[in-house]
């Protein structure tokens, strides 16, 4: 049944389309860059380098920006982040296809720029969900899940099926961020932002802290009055200095409050999200390339087909679980995070000991991995929306976003070591399939 026009359900449904587009477009460039890793750096360079360049700048933005980005209105930062993402992709696309160190370095600069702007976009859009209710968060989560399928699928479609060159394909993808800008200004209702003063200059403040600040300002003014007496010529410059001092003090106090709020988020929300991302990206980048079987017992004709199939199955699991928030929720975030660690342990042991009899069983593990990762992501932010006080909610949503990037950064380093170790072990024990992937 369609919602009655003007009803709360009708208003909420308006927010689904723009937030779904925000989630899918903001994340799709990250997926495209990973899908193009081999084309960007060639077979001789570890693909983990592309992963790290694609995640570390965004991680730094997510780590630092929540403490100051609130002074920049959403109407300013969203176009800036979209333009930065576009410029990063253009730099990657127009750099010559040479696999020389210089060309690769320039491409990685473009990857880093796109990553930083994607990270800023993610924490901004998560902050926006504070003003648009739970439907916006569900739509955002579904969009981020769809980005995996769309990004990998569109890149294969463009370069393999249609036959476009890598340069032409990347040029086409570079203009996708314009969709976010159009969605924000033309589709998303602006009234919730106009009603909120916090969207203009700061996060919502705790009343007690404001009173304390006013009391301290009054005491400082009173002290200056007694010290300097009634001479206005003497008091004028010192009053200006006192105001500047109070402004600096207020900025410092606000920073201290945000740090305190971050500490309260660490164990219930940040740690489980960090844990699940370390586990799943170590599987994807470090373990999955070594989960190979004899071709006769698999549905493939070449070894290089295993990895993209694993990636597609994983992305399907992520999409389904990130789209499940309106129908299914988990409240114990540590349970699926621990199950993801178990997933990593089982698949690593199989890469070493080869005890799973069929690739179809591995397919099930990879799909399960995607489900676990997606459900922890959306449930973490849904739990914040439900349980964190309204005056702290916008900051909490943006600050917690650092955990996924932090987990991927750690996994990027771990996966490079894992892949080399597992492939060497397998070759030493008579299973040299990983050596045949590029044959």
NUKE-556877 format. One record per residue (C-alpha): x, y, z. Coordinates in steps of 0.001 Angstrom, whole numbers, plus 500000, padded with zeros to 6 digits. Example, Ala and Ser with C-alpha at 12.3 -4.5 7.8 and 13.67 -1.06 7.14 Angstrom:
<pts>
c1  c2  c3
512300  495500  507800
513670  498940  507140
</pts>
This chain:
<pts>
c1  c2  c3
500000  500000  500000
501351  503427  499094
501781  505921  501959
499136  508644  502271
500459  511934  500846
501531  514256  503647
501803  511449  506201
505070  510766  508081
505557  507570  506061
505179  509542  502846
507718  512133  504025
510167  509451  505065
509893  507656  501717
510984  510835  499920
514392  510495  501571
515063  506967  500306
516055  507784  496716
518623  510536  497419
520274  508610  500259
520403  505436  498167
522132  507466  495442
524488  509038  497997
525513  505603  499273
525945  503973  495879
527728  506805  494029
529997  507799  496933
531228  504191  497282
531200  503118  493654
534450  504877  492735
536240  503005  495531
534997  499717  494050
535896  500728  490484
539453  501586  491543
539877  498193  493207
538378  496443  490170
540858  498317  487953
543860  497589  490209
545523  495200  487750
545024  497644  484890
546391  500561  486913
549644  499042  488185
550203  495863  486157
550820  492303  487360
554293  492958  488814
553116  495417  491499
551256  494135  494611
547573  495048  494410
547646  495845  498128
549332  499122  497168
546173  500178  495319
544054  499120  498293
546162  501202  500694
546146  504239  498382
542384  503783  498070
541760  503720  501802
544460  505553  503835
543556  509137  502753
539887  508453  503484
540854  506955  506836
542787  510108  507775
539811  512285  506821
537419  510157  508867
539821  510191  511809
540258  513965  511951
537332  515669  510179
534554  514968  512737
536268  517397  515143
536134  520400  512815
534032  519672  509726
530822  520846  511418
531885  524459  510741
531448  523806  506999
527769  523629  505920
526581  520554  504037
525667  522742  501064
529368  523596  500731
531177  520407  501599
529122  518009  499450
529896  519849  496171
533562  520177  497251
533890  516447  497984
532120  515562  494733
534439  517838  492743
537490  516325  494467
536349  512790  493628
535814  513812  490011
539292  515384  489796
540906  512296  491334
539307  509984  488778
540195  512351  485931
543830  512342  487055
543840  508527  487021
542198  508420  483596
544381  510971  481788
547691  509640  483153
549478  507625  480427
548929  503875  480582
552641  503239  481094
553482  500996  484068
556553  503098  484911
557108  504164  488499
556304  507796  487662
553001  507008  485958
551954  504673  488763
552822  507346  491354
550641  509935  489588
547769  507445  489409
548106  506742  493121
547866  510500  493804
544562  510476  491912
543434  507404  493849
544342  509146  497115
542404  512305  496193
539324  510283  495272
539711  508308  498521
539945  511417  500708
536850  512946  499136
534943  509663  499369
535803  509456  503072
534628  513024  503618
531471  512270  501679
530748  509183  503764
530974  510919  507128
528953  513860  505755
526126  511693  504441
526067  509651  507644
525794  512912  509558
522910  513955  507309
520918  510854  508273
520586  512430  511725
518164  514970  510192
516200  512613  507945
515340  509655  510177
515859  505873  510057
514631  505471  506471
517556  507575  505258
520043  505357  507110
518465  502197  505653
518603  503694  502140
522234  504754  502626
523196  501239  503770
521438  499641  500819
523152  502052  498429
526610  501261  499800
525868  497566  499371
524693  498078  495798
527883  500017  495023
529900  496818  495209
527775  495048  492617
527401  498104  490402
531051  499149  490524
532532  495758  489707
529777  494951  487190
529900  498257  485322
533685  498142  485010
533571  494635  483543
530669  495662  481292
532511  498735  480013
535945  497181  479483
535075  493592  478567
531556  493437  477122
531304  496829  475399
535040  496934  474716
535761  500488  475849
539356  501343  476631
540402  501610  480277
540966  505357  479829
537503  505934  478317
535839  503829  481025
537537  505724  483861
536685  509058  482214
533024  508039  482147
533087  507001  485810
534729  510295  486823
531503  512220  486221
529358  510045  488494
529868  512316  491565
527719  514934  489810
524770  512665  490634
525369  513263  494359
525307  517029  493914
522126  516877  491822
520467  514565  494350
521349  516848  497257
520136  520103  495709
517318  518894  493428
515868  515770  495076
516572  515883  498812
514114  518100  500750
516091  520935  502371
513609  521865  505104
515064  519530  507803
518449  521213  507357
516999  524710  507388
515246  523977  510681
518452  522896  512365
521004  525435  513506
523540  522653  514033
523781  522098  510290
525160  525620  509952
528095  525986  512337
528370  523285  514985
527137  520042  516408
524310  520292  518876
525763  521313  522211
524995  520008  525693
523182  522681  527683
525254  522245  530824
528443  523006  528951
526975  526195  527502
526000  527406  530955
529476  526667  532257
531008  528616  529377
528705  531600  530036
529556  531575  533751
533278  531527  533000
532903  534378  530513
531041  536427  533109
533745  535779  535683
536457  536824  533219
534588  540040  532354
534047  540832  536031
537722  540252  536790
538768  542568  533942
536344  545222  535190
537841  545189  538686
541421  545108  537450
541232  547878  534879
538655  550155  536404
536277  552424  534466
538762  553764  531903
537344  552639  528581
540499  553469  526680
542390  550970  528759
539677  548367  528691
538945  548327  524953
542015  546514  523656
542033  544107  526576
538356  543291  526041
539148  542339  522464
541977  540142  523660
539733  538571  526276
537130  537737  523646
539741  536123  521421
541006  534173  524402
537487  533017  525221
536938  531972  521583
540095  529868  521663
539037  528424  524982
535605  527574  523551
537184  525806  520563
539423  523807  522898
536496  522921  525173
534477  521764  522157
537386  519583  521047
537628  518077  524544
533883  517325  524541
534164  515582  521171
537091  513487  522395
535047  512464  525427
532164  511484  523191
534531  509454  520987
535721  507492  524018
532125  506587  524788
531710  505243  521248
534878  503143  521203
533872  499846  522830
530171  499554  521945
530390  500672  518293
533899  501285  516939
535584  498048  518042
533071  495580  516531
533031  497532  513247
536843  497645  513197
537078  493929  513949
534697  492842  511217
536461  494970  508593
539925  493700  509503
538683  490127  509173
536724  490444  505937
539270  492486  504009
542079  490187  505108
539973  487358  503665
539234  489258  500448
542724  490543  499696
545003  488042  501430
543258  484663  501726
540788  484502  498824
543502  484668  496098
544859  481373  497496
541514  479546  497799
542052  477592  494592
541020  474083  493500
541961  471831  490591
540177  473091  487497
538642  469654  486853
536722  469858  490138
535627  473482  489675
533231  475303  487334
536108  477320  485845
538450  476894  482908
541271  479048  484311
542593  479856  487778
542196  483611  487472
538382  483127  487410
538242  482107  491075
538985  485517  492575
536438  487680  490674
533799  485039  491395
534581  485184  495105
534347  488975  494937
530959  488896  493204
529554  486437  495756
530895  488563  498615
529343  491736  497176
525992  489973  496829
526068  489063  500518
526994  492636  501460
524186  494073  499343
521531  491787  500817
522538  492384  504435
522962  496147  504055
519475  496301  502557
517948  494330  505434
517719  497044  508113
513969  497713  507712
513264  493985  508149
516016  492577  510345
518217  494071  513037
520913  492796  515370
521706  494503  518654
524710  492481  519808
527355  493822  517427
530132  491657  518836
528499  488344  517876
528770  488739  514068
532183  490375  514482
533507  487327  516321
531876  485059  513728
533783  486972  511049
537054  486290  512890
536068  482611  512913
535431  482861  509167
538945  484233  508666
540444  481439  510787
538574  478656  508939
539452  479906  505455
543089  480487  506436
543296  476948  507822
541788  475594  504610
544374  477507  502548
547033  475780  504651
545557  472301  505149
543133  471905  502207
540347  470176  504151
537261  471656  502408
536345  469173  499652
534631  471534  497200
534799  475109  495951
531037  475316  496460
531588  475142  500219
534034  478043  499914
531360  479945  497975
529063  479528  500992
531731  480829  503366
532352  483868  501146
528635  484633  500926
528383  484282  504719
531336  486656  505025
529491  489298  502993
526336  488890  505070
528248  489325  508337
530177  492373  507152
527116  494130  505770
524909  493505  508796
527520  494836  511240
527947  498012  509169
524268  498975  509001
523435  497729  512490
526230  499791  514043
524837  503054  512711
521257  501970  513398
522189  501279  517038
523762  504735  517300
520602  506291  515880
518463  504424  518421
520640  504646  521536
522734  507814  521415
521174  511011  522732
519978  513373  520025
522469  516115  520909
525362  513676  520388
523970  511681  517481
525291  513639  514480
528837  513639  515837
528606  509956  516816
527537  508876  513321
530415  510748  511679
533080  509759  514229
532267  506033  514131
532763  505964  510346
536520  505908  510941
536363  502284  512096
535667  500717  508707
538525  502603  507029
540834  501835  509938
539997  498151  509630
540635  498156  505889
543990  499913  506396
545120  497256  508869
543801  494515  506583
545683  496014  503638
549016  495450  505370
547984  492049  506742
546701  490822  503392
549969  491494  501586
551771  489307  504118
548993  486675  504150
548913  486220  500367
552688  485778  500061
552825  483422  503063
549881  481235  502009
550934  481009  498363
554485  480034  499365
553159  477415  501795
550894  475900  499146
553642  475784  496513
556024  474177  499012
553423  471486  499745
552663  470600  496135
549696  472903  495479
551108  475560  493174
547774  476766  491760
548413  480339  492944
551538  480418  490764
549400  479673  487696
546908  482519  488042
548730  484771  485560
549586  481942  483152
</pts>
